[in-house]
Structures are given as structure tokens and as C-alpha cells.
């Protein structure tokens, strides 16, 4: 099962409503994935030069004075904004590698959800409505975002098993389906130095795209390559700093629907995820073709 939603805004006047619209879409997909949920928001705060989203099962202990400790170690300004079990570290983009290294030293149990210029990822175990409420997703603004509701079939119900997965700066992926060659591909990518934390096949898909782009491919080219290199059935929705892309495997057995207006591009596993969007009655609505890459950028 699992449910995927995504929203790419063309109309800047809708940016303050991104979180509200995306969380409504996410909650609508609850019966496709009641175990856990996650959402990636690409913010529109031009003042922020870099950020790292982190998670802890013991936030009261692990987040206390964390910004001061990391700032002391790295010699760079760090500020901390806590949201329930997650927190966002605001840092200079150039300092992200040093801050990641310092995090491992001072708080090895803290997990990194995402890093980059604009991306924030929030994900936890629980019903989508509870996850969205925990992090006040409806109050978030931004240019685009993607979300996922999970029904665990291949691994345990855990925070780290929830989607989205982020394996590169400002890049993330959600997935509906199953990859049959993820174990061999995981070993290959790790030999190439790609960091993969979990046994979830979706993280392997995200890491594969990151690796291909590190080798010089555009996201579109990496998605095209995935049709040859990834075995199984899948619908991928990929977020980047400037937009998002969609691709389905050649069989395309997993449901997907898209809608486009002058104001936005929207994606949902089912049409009912889109019905409350403004102007949906006039939207061009279609099912993404198998083995076809779709991509939109600002």
C-alpha cells in the first residue's frame, strides 16, 4: 500500500498555505498507510543559508545546549529550533559537513533527517493526522513539498523506516512499491562511499539517485537510469531544492494521479488526495505514463 502526495507551487501567493494543503492531502491518504508518516517541506526563507533537521527519541536530553556545543567545536554560529522530537539547526551551508561530524561526536544517538539550504523533513510513527499535528505542518510555508503515509510490509514500524529519505543536500524521495535488488545495490553503493543508514529499500532508491547525480547526471537522467538499474515495481516522487520529479516503473501497477493548473502541480496516489486543492475543477488531471520521467522546476 502506502500513500504519496506532493505539491509544487507556481503561484507564490499560495506559499503560506503549502503546509496546510499538503497536510490535508497527507491525512486523506491515511488508510493507505496508518503506521507512520513523514513530510518534506522546501522553505521560502531567503535569510536561511543552511539547515540540518535532526531527530531524537529523547529530545529533552539530546537537544539541551546542543547548538552551543556544536558551535564551540566547529567555530561556526549555530542556532536550534525544537519541534517535538525533531529540531532544525540553522548553520552556514558551507559548515554542514563539519556540523554533521560534530553531531556524531557529541550526540551519536541523534539522527539526521535532512540537510541543505531549504529542506526540512519531519517523520514519526503514528497516524498521519497525529504526525502532522505534532510538527504543526499546517502552519509551514514553502515553495513545494512531498509527503508519505506508510503501511510497513518489508521492515519494522520505526521512525527511521518512515519516508521521506534524504541522502543528498536538499534531495529526498518517497516511494510506493518494492525493489527486488535493493540488497545488492546497497552493497554496491556503500562500496562507492554512499552513506546508507537503514535496511529500507526506499533509502537505497534515494541513495542511487544521489550517487548518479554525484557522477554528473541531472535528476532527469538519474530517473531515466533508474528504469534500467532498479528491479521491482515503484512510483518515485523526488524532491530537490528547485522542484520535484515523478517516475513509475514500466509496469506501473502502483496507482498515481497528477493535476496541473496555472497555480500548482499536484501528485497523489489517489485522486481523492487532490479534491480540496483550489481550482482542482479546472485542472488538467492525468495518470503518469509508465517509464516516463516528469519534472518541474522553479
C-alpha positions in Angstrom: 0.0 0.0 0.0 1.5 3.4 1.2 0.3 6.8 0.0 2.3 9.5 -1.7 1.4 13.2 -2.0 3.3 16.1 -3.5 2.6 19.8 -4.2 4.8 22.1 -6.4 3.6 25.7 -6.3 3.9 28.0 -9.3 1.9 30.8 -7.6 3.9 32.5 -4.8 0.7 33.7 -3.2 0.0 30.1 -2.2 3.3 29.6 -0.4 1.9 30.5 3.1 -0.7 27.7 2.6 1.7 25.0 1.4 1.8 23.2 4.8 -2.0 23.3 5.2 -2.7 21.9 1.8 0.0 19.3 1.9 -1.0 18.0 5.4 -4.7 17.8 4.2 -3.5 15.7 1.3 -1.4 13.5 3.6 -4.2 12.8 6.1 -6.5 11.9 3.2 -4.2 9.0 2.4 -4.3 7.6 5.9 -5.9 4.3 5.0 -3.1 3.6 2.6 -0.6 3.9 5.4 -1.6 4.3 9.0 1.7 3.1 10.6 3.9 6.2 10.2 4.1 9.4 8.1 6.6 12.0 7.0 6.7 15.2 5.1 9.5 17.2 3.4 9.0 21.0 3.2 11.1 23.2 1.0 11.0 26.6 2.7 10.9 30.0 1.1 13.0 31.7 3.8 15.7 33.5 1.8 17.5 34.5 5.0 18.4 30.9 5.9 21.7 29.8 4.4 21.6 26.2 5.5 19.9 23.9 7.9 20.1 20.3 9.3 16.9 18.6 10.6 17.6 16.1 13.4 15.5 13.7 15.4 15.9 12.1 18.9 13.8 9.7 20.9 15.0 11.7 24.0 14.8 15.3 22.8 14.9 16.9 26.3 18.3 15.4 27.0 19.8 15.4 23.5 18.8 18.8 22.3 19.8 20.7 25.5 22.7 23.0 24.8 23.4 21.2 21.5 23.7 24.4 19.5 26.3 25.8 21.9 28.3 22.6 21.9 28.4 22.3 18.2 29.2 26.0 17.8 32.2 25.5 20.1 33.5 22.5 18.3 33.1 23.9 14.7 33.7 27.6 15.4 30.6 28.5 13.4 27.3 30.1 14.5 24.6 27.5 15.2 21.0 28.1 16.3 18.5 25.5 17.3 14.7 25.4 16.8 12.9 22.4 18.5 9.7 20.8 17.2 8.7 17.9 19.4 11.1 15.0 18.6 12.8 17.0 15.8 14.9 20.1 15.7 16.3 22.3 13.0 19.9 23.5 13.2 20.4 26.7 11.3 24.0 26.9 10.0 26.1 28.2 7.2 25.7 25.9 4.2 29.5 25.6 3.9 29.5 24.3 7.5 27.1 21.5 7.0 29.8 18.7 6.7 31.6 20.0 9.9 28.3 20.2 11.8 27.3 16.7 10.8 30.7 15.4 12.0 30.3 17.3 15.3 26.8 15.8 15.8 28.2 12.3 15.6 30.8 13.2 18.2 28.6 14.8 20.8 25.2 13.2 20.2 25.8 9.8 18.4 22.2 8.8 19.0 20.7 11.8 17.3 19.5 11.0 13.7 19.9 13.3 10.8 16.7 13.6 8.8 17.9 16.1 6.1 20.4 18.8 5.3 20.6 21.5 2.7 19.6 25.1 2.0 15.9 24.9 2.3 14.7 21.3 3.1 13.2 20.2 6.4 12.0 16.6 6.9 9.7 15.6 9.8 8.7 11.9 10.2 7.5 9.7 13.0 5.5 6.6 13.9 1.8 7.2 14.2 -1.3 8.2 12.2 -0.7 10.9 9.6 -3.0 13.4 11.3 -1.1 12.9 14.6 2.3 13.3 12.9 1.2 16.4 11.0 -0.3 17.9 14.2 2.9 17.1 16.3 5.0 19.2 14.0 2.5 21.9 13.1 2.8 21.1 9.4 -0.3 23.1 8.6 1.5 26.3 9.7 4.5 25.8 7.5 5.1 27.8 4.3 7.3 27.0 1.3 7.6 26.5 -2.4 7.0 22.8 -2.6 6.8 19.6 -0.6 6.2 15.9 -0.6 4.7 13.5 1.9 4.2 9.8 2.6 1.9 7.6 4.6 3.4 4.2 5.3 2.0 0.7 5.7 5.1 -1.3 6.6 5.4 -4.5 4.7 9.1 -5.2 4.3 10.5 -3.8 7.6 9.6 -2.7 11.1 7.5 0.3 12.0 10.1 2.8 13.1 10.9 6.4 12.7 13.9 5.6 10.5 11.8 3.3 8.4 9.4 6.1 7.6 9.6 8.2 4.4 10.9 10.6 3.1 14.5 9.5 2.8 17.2 12.1 2.2 20.7 11.0 1.0 21.9 14.3 -0.5 21.6 18.0 0.2 18.1 19.3 -0.5 17.2 16.0 -2.0 14.6 13.5 -0.8 12.5 10.6 -2.1 9.2 8.9 -1.2 8.3 5.5 -2.8 5.3 3.3 -3.2 6.3 -0.3 -4.3 9.1 -2.7 -3.7 12.6 -3.0 -5.1 13.9 -6.6 -5.5 17.6 -5.8 -6.0 18.0 -3.3 -3.1 20.4 -5.5 -1.1 22.9 -5.9 -3.9 22.6 -2.3 -4.8 23.0 -1.2 -1.2 26.3 -3.1 -1.0 27.5 -1.6 -4.3 26.6 2.0 -3.2 28.3 1.5 0.2 31.5 0.4 -1.6 31.3 3.6 -3.6 31.2 5.6 -0.3 27.5 6.4 -0.3 26.1 6.6 3.2 23.0 4.5 3.8 21.6 4.1 7.4 18.7 1.7 7.2 17.7 -1.5 5.5 14.7 0.1 3.9 14.6 -0.3 0.1 13.4 3.3 -0.4 16.6 4.7 1.1 18.5 2.6 -1.5 16.5 4.3 -4.3 17.3 7.7 -2.8 21.0 6.9 -2.5 21.1 5.6 -6.0 19.8 8.9 -7.4 22.2 10.8 -5.2 25.1 8.7 -6.5 24.1 9.2 -10.1 24.0 12.9 -9.7 27.3 12.9 -7.9 28.6 11.2 -11.1 27.4 14.1 -13.2 23.8 13.1 -14.1 20.9 15.5 -13.9 18.0 14.4 -11.8 16.1 13.6 -15.0 18.9 11.5 -16.3 19.2 9.7 -13.0 15.5 8.9 -13.0 15.8 7.6 -16.6 18.7 5.4 -15.5 16.6 4.0 -12.6 14.3 2.4 -15.1 17.2 0.1 -16.2 19.1 -0.3 -12.9 16.3 -0.8 -10.4 14.3 -4.0 -10.4 10.8 -4.2 -9.0 7.7 -2.1 -9.1 7.8 1.5 -8.0 6.4 5.0 -8.1 9.0 7.6 -7.1 8.4 11.2 -6.1 11.6 13.0 -5.7 12.2 16.5 -4.2 15.1 18.8 -5.0 15.8 22.4 -4.0 14.2 23.7 -7.2 11.4 21.3 -7.9 10.3 17.7 -8.0 10.1 14.7 -10.3 8.0 11.7 -10.8 8.7 8.3 -12.4 6.9 5.0 -12.5 8.3 1.6 -13.4 7.5 0.1 -16.9 4.6 -1.9 -15.4 3.2 0.9 -13.3 1.0 -1.2 -11.1 1.0 1.3 -8.3 -1.7 3.9 -8.5 -0.8 7.5 -9.3 -2.6 10.7 -10.4 -1.4 14.2 -11.2 -3.1 17.6 -11.7 -1.7 20.8 -13.0 -3.1 24.4 -13.1 -1.5 27.8 -13.5 -1.0 27.8 -9.7 0.5 24.4 -9.0 1.4 20.8 -9.9 0.0 18.2 -7.5 0.6 14.4 -7.1 -1.4 11.8 -5.2 -1.6 8.1 -5.0 -5.4 8.6 -5.5 -7.5 11.5 -6.9 -9.2 12.0 -3.5 -5.9 13.4 -2.2 -6.3 16.3 -4.6 -10.0 17.2 -4.3 -9.6 20.0 -1.8 -7.0 21.9 -3.8 -8.0 25.3 -5.1 -9.2 25.3 -8.7 -9.0 21.5 -9.0 -12.2 21.5 -11.0 -10.4 23.3 -13.9 -7.1 21.3 -13.5 -5.6 19.1 -16.2 -5.7 15.7 -14.5 -3.9 12.6 -15.8 -2.3 9.4 -14.8 1.5 9.4 -15.2 2.6 7.2 -18.1 4.8 4.1 -17.3 8.6 4.5 -17.7 8.2 8.3 -18.2 10.0 11.0 -16.3 8.1 14.1 -15.3 9.9 17.1 -13.7 9.1 20.6 -12.8 11.5 23.4 -11.6 11.2 26.9 -10.4 
